[in-house]
Amino acid sequence: MAAAAGGAARGRGATSFQRKAAAGSRLATVAGTRPSVRHGQLLLSSGLPSLDCVLGGGIAVGTLLLIEEDKYGLYSSLLFKYFLAEGVVCGHDLFVASAKEHPDSILKELPAPLLDEQRNELGEEATAVKSEDFQDSMKIAWRYQNLPKMEASPTTSTKFGHYYDISKTMSPELFQPIKWHSFYLPEELCLQPTVKTCNMNSAYGRLLLSIQRIISQEGFDGSDPQKKQKNILRIGIQSLGSLLWGDDICCSDTPEDIHSLTKFLYVLRGLLRKSLSACIITIPAHLIENKAIMERVTNLSDTIVGLESFIGSERETNPLYKDYHGLVHVRQIPQLNSLICDVSDTKDLAFRLKRKLFTIECFAALNISVGVGRKHYPISAWLAVTGVHTTLKNSVWVCTQVCLSCLLKLKLRKINYTID
């Protein structure tokens, strides 16, 4: 009877097999983190699931994420707040540094997390909008049909990474169990005398000392083990390198302290590597005139994401970009425990700011595919054969002319093209 019952239980799908836990699985006990399936590094969410997908699963602990600000700093500040809001929801410690806006004001403006009911409603709303856009849009070119889906809308609940409503601010009750530290440069300048170490300006020196003190005193570096469960320190530095930080790299091609910013990043990366922490820095890269400085900053950063806003540009009124507010440029992904970096297959990325959500999506740029019979080929191949040299970015009229030129030169009876 017992054997028969056991056989019946196994027939219903029960099994005695148990997968042995990996040696590094103990890292997953840290709240709000998960180990990477590719390189085993501990990851935390940026607060934007679509950005996590682009970065290969999230931000690795001990690394630096550099955000190149858009021209007016509107959208880079949203990514900055998403990073901090995710830390509040996950119970991580926060360190917020700014020379422009007081950290208290930044924390008060963090977006509110979406509840399960709100997440489902927004998911249905996003699905409805997508269906309407699909009905009104033209047929997608063949090379965009199999693009991977980005996690743009909150259709399902997930433990890693949360969604936030930018139309509402976070409730003060959520901050009560959170331990956070602030660094506001105008206040720091009044409290202590001028500090300058290793050819570094006073602001950067003070900031490094504050970060080092918190990492050491709170036990994030392992020197003084944390009494409670292990936790993560999220460091956010706003508009580093701007004139408000006492650095003149944004207003001069030959700044006085040309190595001040790079030395700061060099020391900061050393602190991050040996601690349970992750850092996000926004920098006005479009204002840095000396390109050599920006190259050094790139080499001293782990992950670099640039935001290009359409505000004030020709693309703002271009119908091809009507559904988006800017482009996302993933300039650098770290190579962690591997020879290649873990990067998304999608290169064409754009962002849009909806009523409640900020999302990063695959951008289906203007493209033409030429079909002969049942086979489809990219228009670039036909241009190479026919010798037609023209740009495909101006208008649909130019694209139509290109297709007609292909038709006349190739003398094909059955040729069709689709424009997206």
Disulfide bonds with the S-S distance in Angstrom:
none
